[in-house]
Amino acid sequence: MFETKSGIFLIAGLGFFMLAFVVMALIPISIYSGESEQSVEEIAADGLTHEFVDLAERFPEKFNEYFGKPDPKSYAVALRRGHKIYVGEGCWHCHSQFVRPVSNEEQRWGSVSYASEYENELQRPVLFGTRRVGPDLIREAARRSNDWHIAHFYEPRYTVPTSVMPSYRWFFDDDGYPNRDGMSIITYIQWLGSWQPEYPYWTGEGPPPALKADAAPDAAGSEENV
Ligand code: HEC
């Protein structure tokens, strides 16, 4: 076998395959197998997003039928379903979930991604994505209102006339209100990045803090407000 060229290539090929398997599979497994990973229930126990509660207030009957009350239990159900839809619909073909430390990406999407953000059940399978036909979504929480997402999923051209994103009419009932899948995907999208310390106004697009409680009229022209 070692006398022929093809025999040497065969052995070399198998050798490199084994080496790659050890380096890229066995060693990482042995390093990371002890790492803890947050379950969806643990994520939900940390608190609900404003947008999940907003869905319950906006569509009380349907929300009650699909999820019951807005509490950690129903939040976990909606998150898990929304995540499954995101994977199943192939949203990751067009959207990444990773703010890279290059090209000033943090100016557009918020802070660069860090490891602990991905140590949870909702990142299995890993949804970093490779293509960006649409924008990165890992800092999407509270960037848009639920209303915006409803119009956008129904027909992306309603909110962004030049959009190439497909419309997702099956997220809606015949009356045009979001159905169980619609509310779940919005819940999931509005969760992405909600763990950021600056949430919900990290984009700088929300009302400045001064305007939330005692409105200070002169804060209106301040820099954060631009
Ligand atoms: C064919 C590629 C494509 C697919 C598939 C796709 N999108 Fe998009 N998406 C885009 C493009 C392009 C934009 C930017 C224009 C716009 O806002 O519609 C976008 C925008 C968005 C935005 C708005 C981001 C922002 O704040 O501006 C969200 C949220 C979103 N997509 C979620 C989804 C979800 C969830 C799915 C799967 C159900 C999905 N997309 C599937 C291409 C895609």
Residues whose N, C-alpha, C, O or C-beta is under 5 A from the ligand:
A	BS01	HEC	E89 G90 C91 C94 V133 G134 P135 R143 P156 V160 S163 V164 M165 P166 I189
